[in-house]
Amino acid sequence: MAELIVMTKKNYDDLKKELDYLVKVKRPEIIERIAEARSHGDLSENAEYDAAREEQRSNEGKIAEIEYKIKNADIREENTDTSYIHLGSVVTVYDEDMEEEQTYTVTSVTEVDVMANKISVDSPVGAALLRKKVGDKATVKCPDGTEYTLKILSIR
């Protein structure tokens, strides 16, 4: 059985919209570029054809990935409760080892954006923070076996 992918309704709808674009708009555009490149003759030295085929492979891979996520979606209700950490929470923590504050948004695996501090509920930090409350401490277990502690300062 495939692993369920936790996501919000909004994320699910965004994936459906992206899939629709990739299938109904981008796929036909790529097919048209391939046909145009083929009409130029010798395919063995046709960079335009090679680029279009590579874009086609990339687009089809993205379509398959999104279809998999949609098929295995476990849609969770938006939760506005700020008394504990859950999917969608924005959490400010204090890292006792690094002596610094950090703010994370706890998201589904499909919404992760490390540069924007959006972490997955399945990541070591996200999993450690789930269901904690302001004032609690969360022990994060790293893949290399080390651990560190985060103190929850605020939840919104």
Helices and strands as residue ranges (DSSP letters): E 5-8, H 9-21, I 22-26, H 27-38, G 43-45, H 47-71, E 73-76, E 90-95, E 100-107, G 109-111, G 114-116, E 118-120, H 124-129, E 137-141, E 147-155
